[in-house]
Amino acid sequence: MGVALALSPHLDDAAFSAGGTLACLVDQGWKVVLATLFTASVPAPSGFALACQTDKGLPPDADYMALRRAEDVIACNALGARPVWLGLREAPHRGYASAAALFAEPRHDDAADRAAAVCIARLLSSLRPTLLLAPQAIGAHVDHVLTVRAIHGLRPTIPVLWWQDFPYTVRPGIRRPFAPLHDGLPKATLPTDPLRRLSACAAYTSQIGYQFGDVEGLTRALSATGGDERLRVQGDLGSAGLGVVA
């Protein structure tokens, strides 16, 4: 087997949305690299950026992203993946000043997609993966949208498994900005491991209370999906040594 590269906007997205698939790829002999784009620590945050950490019970002087990177190590250990952090700044540190702004159209002066494309291109060159996994940007969070823009702009020549972004998938009224690109792609039927997905998701303790209330709430939310990680396939999975697409 080769290298599978998962491109996660934030420190938790890949585990939340495709953790079971990643764990099974590891079991099949794949080297799985989980690369997260928006991971930079920003000293002395203020305004909305500061509120994004204090509303999770963290003190103002905490290095929020260092804490999240430490959680990512634990989550990747649960999956058997290698973490890579690409060091871009999250949207609240790029001028998005409210929760509503995070789910609106990207700012015209936001070049994060171009910076992401440079980082991803370097990874593709150094790792030479034979499979990519990436978000569909369901929910339209600006960091997810710009990640997808970057990937599409690079025109990958290897197969891509596009995951559906949990927990946005279980929320009402979500936007799907790339539906025209992804809905016509076939669905993948790949093995998944719900228990290891849960274990990896539970490692992101700074997010669990805010997103789900507690670990039991996380468990219920994941159980409600029936273990379905709902991947769409771009390209020929057979060329990557994977199974049948339905």
N, C-alpha and C positions, 0 to 999 in steps of 0.2 A: 504494500500500500504506500501511498505518497503522503504529501503534506496537505492538510485541510486548514484553510485560513478563515477564521470567523472574524468579521469586521463589526464591532459593537460600538454604537455611538457613545454609550455611557457604561459605567462600571455596574452592570447588572443586566443589561438588555439581552445579551446573548444567552446567559443562563436562564433568564425568565422565559425567553421565547423558544430556544432550541437546545436547552441544556441536556435533555434526554437523548437527542440525536447526537450531540457532541460526545457524550459519554459512550454511546454505542460505537461511534467511529473509532474512538480510542480502543475499545474492546476488539474491534476488527483489525487492529494493527496500524491505524492511521496515526501519524504525528499531528496532533491538533494544536494550533497556535490561536489563542484568543487575543486579538489585538483591539484595544479600546482607544478610540480617537480622543475624546474630550476628557482629559485626566489631569490637567495642569493645576497645581497649587497656585493660588493667587493671594499674596500677602495683604492683610488688612482690608478684606472686602467690606463694602458698605451698601446701604440701600437694599434693593431687592436681592442682590447677590448674598448679602449677609443674612437676610431673612430666610433664604433657601437652606441655610444650615441651622439657624436658631429655631425654625419651626419644626425641626427634627430633634429638638432637645439638646443641641450642642452649644457650648458657650461661644461667644464671639471670637475669642482668641484661639479656638481650635483650628488645626489644619484639617479642614473637612475632607479635602481630596486625598491627603495622606491616609486618613482613616479609611476612606473608600478603597484606596489601592491595597491596603492591608486586608480588607474584606475580600477583595478580588483574588488575592493569593490563596486564601482559604477555599473560595469557590472553585478556582481552577484546580486545586488539589483534589477536590471532590470529584471533578469531572475527568481528571487525568490530563488536563490541557496545560500548555505553557502560556502564562500571561505576558503580554507586551503592551506598554503604555506609550501612546504616541504624543502626548503632551500638549495637545491643543486646549484652548480655554472653552469652558462651557458657555452656553448662550447668555446667562446672566452676567458674565464678565465681558461680553462683547456688545453691550448696549441694549439688551432686551430687559426692560425695566418692570415687567409685570408678568403674572401667570398668563394673562390673556395674550401677551406678546409672544410667549413661547409657542403658542399654537396658532399664530397668525402667519401671514406670508413672511418669508425671510426678508430682512432688511436689505435694501439695495446696496448699502455700503459694507455688507458682511461678506468677506472673502473666505470664509471658513471652508467652503466646498473646494476652493482651489488649493488651500493649504492641506486639506484632507487628501486631495488627489495626489499631491506630491508625496505625502507620507505613505499612502497606499502603494503608489508606483514603486517606491523604494523597497517596500516589503515584498511586492511581487517579484522584483528583481533579485532580492537576496534569498528569499525562501523558495522560490519557484514552486508554488503550490499547484496541485492538480485539481483542487476543488475550493470554491469560495462559498461561504455562508454569510448572509447579510440581511438587513431589515427591509421590509416593504415600506416603512414609514407610515404604517397605519396609525392613526391618531394625529399625524401631522405635527409632531414636535419638531421645532425648527432644526435641532441637531440631527434628528433622524432624516429629515428631508434633505439636508445638505450632505449627509453621508451618502444617501442614495444618488443624489446628483453627481457626486464625485465618482462613484463606482460606475454609473452609466456613462459618464464622460470619458472614462478610461477604456471603454469598450472591451471588457475582458474576453479573452478567447478560450478560457477554460469554463467548465460548467459552474453555474451559480445556483445555490439553493437559497431562495428568498424566504425568510421566515416572516410569520405574522406577529406583529409587535404586541406581546402580552405585557401588561394587563389592559392596554387600550382596546384590544379585541373584545373584551367583555363589558365595555362601557357603552352606554347609549349615545347616539348622535356623533360618532367619530367621523372624522374626515379621512379620505383615502386619496391623497393627491396623485399617487402613481398607479391607481387602479387600471387606467387604460393600458399601461405597460405590462402589468403583472397578471391581470385576470385571464388573459388568453393563454397563459403558460400552463403546462400540465402540472398536476399534483404528484408529489413524490410519495411513495409508500416505503418508508425506511424504518428500521428498528428504532425504538426509543426506550429510555429507562426512566420512568416517572420518579422513582425513589431517589436516584442520584440527581435528577433535576431539582427535586425538592431540597435535597441536602445542599446543593450549590446555591439555590435561591436563598435559603435560610441563612447563608453566610453573610449576606448583605444586611446586617442587623440595623444599620443606620436608616435603612429604607423601609423595613418591614412594618414598623408601627405607623408610619406616615401613609404607606400604601394600603396596608391590609389590616391594621389594628394590632395584630400579633401573629405568631407563627401559625396558630390554629386558623386564623383568617387567611393566611397565605395558602395553607393546605387546602382549605375549602375552595379557594379561588382556582387553584391548580386542578383540583379534583373535578371542578365544574367543566373543565375543558375535555374531560374524558381521556386525558393523556395525549390528545391530538396536538401536535406541534405545527400542523398545517403548512407545509413547505410547498413552494412553487419552484419549478425547475426551468432554468434557462440553459440550453445546451444539452449535450449528450452525456447522460450519467454513465452510460456503458463505457465511454472513453476514460472515465475516472475509476472504473472498476467497481461501480455500485450497481444496485439491483434495478428491478423493473419499475417503470413509471406508469401509474394508472391515470 
